[in-house]
C-alpha cells in the first residue's frame, strides 16, 4: 500500500523518536522524505534505513530555532524533489523544571523559540510551496496543550501551537491546504528516556492503557491526518495518548 506515492514530505526533528518513525512510515508508503534536524549523524542513519528498505530520503542539517535554516531547508527540498506536499513540524525540547518565579528569561526564551516560534518559522516557508502542490501540515504539540505542566515554558508553547494551527486553517483552508494538531501522550523517545523513572510512574498511574506509546503509533496517526482519508479534517486536535487526557 503506497497512498503517498510521488508525494514529498518534510519532517523537522526527523533524526530520532517520533520524527524518525514518521519519516520511515511515510517513505514505506511511497513518499519521498526530507528530514531536518541538528544532528547530522542521526539524520544520516535514518536516511540509510529508509534507503535500505527501498525508499527515497535526504538529510538536511539545521536548527529549527534559526529561521534562515528553515528557509534554506525548504529550498533544498524543492531543489531536490521539485515540490512539497506535506510537512510534519515535530521538533521540540524539554522544558526547564522551574516554577515561573525561578525560571530565567533565557530558559523561557529558549523553550518558546524551539517549541513554538520554530513552528511559525517552519510554516512561513512550508505553506507557499504546499499551496502550489496541494497538501497538508501536521503540527506536533502535546497532551499538555490541554492541561498545565509539566513545566510552564513547555506547556505554554504547546497551548499556543493550537492557536497557530487553527489560525492557519482559517487563513488557508479556502486554498485547499489542511492544517491539524496532533497531541502525543507519553512516548518512548530520547526526551522521556532522560527521565525514565518518572515516565514509567506516569504510565502506571495516569494512563488507562498502562503503557508508554511507541513512535510508530504516533507516526500512524500523522499519516492518517496527512492522507486523503482525512480530507475533511482540518483545524482539529487529535490526542494519541492512551487515554491520558480522559
C-alpha positions, 0 to 999 in steps of 0.5 A: 500500500503506497497512498503517498506515492510521488508525494514529498514530505518534510519532517523537522526533528526527523533524526530520532523518536517520533520524527524518525518513525514518521519519516520511515512510515511515510517513505514505506508508503511511497513518499519521498522524505526530507528530514531536518534536524541538528544532528547530522549523524542521526539524520544520516542513519535514518536516511540509510534505513529508509534507503535500505528498505527501498525508499527515497530520503535526504538529510538536511542539517539545521536548527529549527530555532534559526529561521534562515535554516528553515528557509534554506531547508525548504529550498533544498527540498524543492531543489531536490524533489521539485515540490512539497506536499506535506510537512510534519513540524515535530521538533521540540525540547524539554522544558526547564523544571522551574516554577515561573518565579525561578525560571530565567528569561533565557530558559523561557526564551529558549523553550518558546523559540524551539517549541513554538516560534520554530513552528511559525518559522517552519510554516512561513516557508512550508505553506507557499510551496504546499499551496502550489502542490496541494497538501497538508501540515501536521503540527506536533504539540502535546497532551499538555496543550490541554492541561498545565505542566509539566513545566510552564515554558513547555506547556505554554508553547504547546497551548499556543501551537493550537492557536497557530494551527487553527489560525492557519486553517482559517487563513488557508483552508479556502486554498485547499491546504489542511492544517491539524494538531496532533497531541502525543501522550507519553512516548518512548523517545530520547526526551522521556528516556532522560527521565525514565523513572518518572515516565514509567510512574506516569504510565502506571498511574495516569494512563488507562492503557498502562503503557508508554506509546511507541513512535510508530503509533504516533507516526500512524496517526500523522499519516492518517491526518496527512492522507486523503482519508482525512480530507475533511479534517482540518483545524482539529486536535487529535490526542494519541495518548492512551487515554491520558487526557480522559 
